[in-house]
Amino acid sequence: MLALNLAVAGFFIGRGHWPQPASGQNAPMNVERLSLRSESAHPSSVPPPQQAARAEALCVEWRGLSGEERNQVREQLKALAHERAMSFTEVPLNTRYWVIFPPLPSAESAAAKLSELAAAGVPDAFVVRDGVWRNAISLGLYANDEAARRRAREVEARGVLGTRVELQARQGTEYYFVIRSEDPDALKSLGGIKQAYPDSQQSRVACPS
């Protein structure tokens, strides 16, 4: 037993004098672990994935509806817009361009503005008496945008700033729908609604900006 104990003791004592592996042999493993820790500690340094491109908007024009049909389709489109990501507008077929000075707070201030325009030498102006443009100053209706812009420049040249050009529907004009959605399936569903209106026409168009 004494000889066995001496042999074991000699083994551990001698082990301390065995040659040790070079410190560089362990370096790659240590560096790798350090690198992993560094990456986990700074996740913000990793560039985020690119965001998915936004879906392109698609538009359909729906023309050829009578007045009564348009009323019915309007309600159907409202119901569909509640179920789908979709919107629509009603566009007048025939329009005019209205040059106006925006509505003033009261009839008195509108009358004062009209007197100011007359003193500046601006002819053919009057106060709008009712509707959403009540107390605005009308400066003329024109068949095209170019003529309306020319009138606005003439008024501004006389020192009257703040005029606007508004697109107005001609009295008695027909309307058509422009339906807009980023969901192709939403627009495909319009085909089913159209079957009840065989004389109307739907067509894919570029979306207005």
Residue, then its C-alpha position, 0 to 999 in steps of 0.5 A: m500500500l505504501a508503494l502504491n501511495l508513493a507511485v500516485a504522489g509521484f504521478f501528480i508531482g511529476r505532472g506539474h513538470w510536463p510541457q504545457p501547450a503553447s498559449g496560442q493554441n487556445a487563442p482561436m477558441n477564445v477569440e471566437r467566444l469573445s466575438l460571439r459575446s461582442e455580437s450579442a452585446h451590440p445587436s444594434s450594430v447588425p443592419p436591420p432587414q429591409q422593409a417590405a416595399r409598400a403595395e402599389a395602389l390600383c384604380v378602376e374607373w366605373r362609367g356609364l351609370s344612370g343617376e339612379e344606378r349611381n345612387q345604388v352603386r354608391e351604397q354598394l361601394k360604401a358597404l364594400a369599403h367597410e369590408r375591404a381596404m378601399s376608397f372611392t370618389e365621384v368625379p364630374l364628367n364636365t367641369r369648369y374652373w372657378v376663380i374665387f377669394p376664399p370665404l370671409p367670416s361674415a357678410e359684412s367682411a365679404a362686402a368690405k372685401l368686394s369694395e376693396l376689389a372694386a377700388a383696386g380696379v377688379p371687375d366682375a366680382f360678387v359675393v357668394r350668398d349661400g352654400v359651402w362657399r358662402n361669403a366668398i368672392s366669385l371672380g369668374l368661371y372659366a372653361n379651362d385651367e389656363a384661362a382661370r390662372r390668367r384671371a387669378r394673375e390679373v387680380e394679383a397684379r392689382g394687389v389682391l393676394g389669396t385668390r384660388v382656382e377651384l374645380q367645379a362641376r357643371q350644372g346637370t353633368e354626369y358623374y363616374f366613380v374612381i375606385r382605389s385600393e392596394d388589394p387586387d382582390a378588392l377590385k376584382s370583387l367589383g366585377g360581381i357588382k357590375q353584373a347588375y349594371p350591364d350598360s356600364q363600363q369598368s376599366r383599369v386606369a392610372c391612379p390620380s396623384 
